């Protein structure tokens, strides 16, 4: 979340950056400044009253020793009145601080200056289209028909067991899925990421730390009896490793990766675009996370984007890269690149990765710090990206590599699958 010192010292900068999202930055920041001034004034008043009360209490003893009962009683009454005022003011302060905090945590991150202005996906900036456009054979099928033909994924069985959006992978479909996971993890390891096996459920504090709460509470599955949430992405547990930690400058960068199932309610998602693997309630994903020095974070963002693209290139997929506009970015992001793969049988682009720089938005919520070379405590920058989310990658691969003889397995996956073709 935004920090109050940054709001007080540079409000105009924050106002203009919030407006990149299409928000009324002046109203948001002015409201925060007014609330902050009320809180600071009230604290000062309480401190003054506490000093006066202490002085009055000391005078009671002094006057009693001097035998001046009238003055002692007046000092006692004054101290008592001040204590009553302080008690009432402390309650008011608690309410004001809660109001300030609630306002602060509901304001999204301020976009980087390089982020284009805009309110929707229509305003995103195309960075480039890469790889060859696949040419499908006659009679080609969409991935859900291919999955049925070769008995790879059973969508109906998933409905029977859990409901729509919970597919069952079978036989070579399950092996193909596992091969992709292993490929992504091994590639991340080559790039210096330490693999993490993280919990699939997190507490509310973890959800708050990475910004899912309170922003996306309605999209997360909640286990009420235990007050826990199923993770929407490995970003949540992996990034919370940094919560309440103090690092040294030489510890940075810290690079983690993790494979987890992900759970999303996807409330309100209907229509043809959710068919098959296009949008699920449970899916697998390999996530990469970095904690870095603020001076390097935007170069790291470019490096992470290039790394994700290298995975798509090794799989031989046709893809494009988008720089998201302010209004289409996630709540916590300062800058995001989306990678989308081409689904040739559906003739549509499918998002398979988002790579984002959060600057200090998450680390401030996480209370994560590092000591710079001068020994000063600073907030590091956090970044994360999908590398990669599997459902739409699988959809694109099945459709792209279909032939009359079967579905060709990309060469980089064959060492993991043990077969070259699905037939």
Secondary structure, DSSP 8 states (H G I E B T S, - for coil): ---HHHHHH-HHHHHHHHGGGTS-HHHHHHHHHHHHHHHHHHHHHHHHHHHHHHHHHHHHHHHHHHT-HHHHHHHHHHHHHHHHHHHHHHHHHHHHHHHHHHHHHTS-----TTS---SSGGG-EEEEEES------TT---HHHHHHHTT-EEHHHHHHHT-TT--EE-THHHHHHHHHHHHHHHHHHHTT-EE----SEE-HHHHHHHT-TTTTGGGS-EEGGGTEEE-SSHHHHHHGGGTT-EEEGGG--EEEEEEEEEE---TT--SGGGTTTTS-SEEEEEEEEEEE-GGGHHHHHHHHHHHHHHHHHHTT--EEEEE--GGGS-TT-SEEEEEEEEETTTTEEEEEEEEEE-TTHHHHHHT-EEE-TTS-EE--EEEEEEEEEHHHHHHHHHHHTEETTEEE--GGGHHHHS-SEE-
